[in-house]
Amino acid sequence: MAAKSEQIKTVATEASVQEFIDSVSDPVRRADAQTLLKLMTEVTGHQAVMWGSSIIGFGSNHYKYESGREGDQVAVGFSPRKGNLAFYGLINTDSARAKLGELGKHKTGVGCLYVTRLEQIELKVLKELIRAGFQLMNQA
């Protein structure tokens, strides 16, 4: 019996980033997403691209595991979720995790950083995390 090929679910799409942001129902979350769109574009130098149906990504990284599995992933990105802003690619190193004490109110998960509102964090520190995460993903 042949093994099923694993289909990667979160891939870059042609969907409109601005239409996605405009569809965010919470006005604070929508405004924060607009701020992040501008900030992450400036820091990375890349235009935003939708990854899957809900991640706004900047740049990409090609990976290949020893098992032979390979694909592309977002370098850094965020998603304006209902309960929080989720960030991807920002806390992948010890030095990045050490900076979290300076960030302000946040939570972390496996590889993700969660913030309720931008007004609760230091944007200068967030910029540093974005810059470092983006550089790390582009060295891989």
C-alpha positions, 0 to 999 in steps of 0.5 A: 500500500502506497503511503499518502503524500502529506499535503501542506495546508498553510501555503501562500495564496493569491487572496487579498491581504487588505480584504482579509483585514477589512473582514476582521469584525473587532475594530481594535483587532482590525486597527492593530492588524493594519498597524502590523501590516505597515510595521512588518512591511517596513521591517522585512522589506517584503509585501504581505501575502496571505498564507492559508485563510488567516495568516498574513506573511512576509517572506518565505523559507524553503525547508527540507527535513532528513526524512525527505519532506520539504516545503515552503513556510512563512518567514514571519507573520501574524494572524488577527484571531478573535481572541488575540494577535498570533505571531509566527517566526518571532521566538525561535531562538534563545535570544528572542525568547530572552527579549520577551521580558521587555515586550509587555503583556503576552503569552507564548505557545509552541513557536507562537507569540500571542498578544491581546492588543498592541497597546499592551506591548512595546512596539520597539521590542516587537520590531526587534523580534520581527527583524531577528526572526526574519533574518533567521529564517532567511539564513536557513 
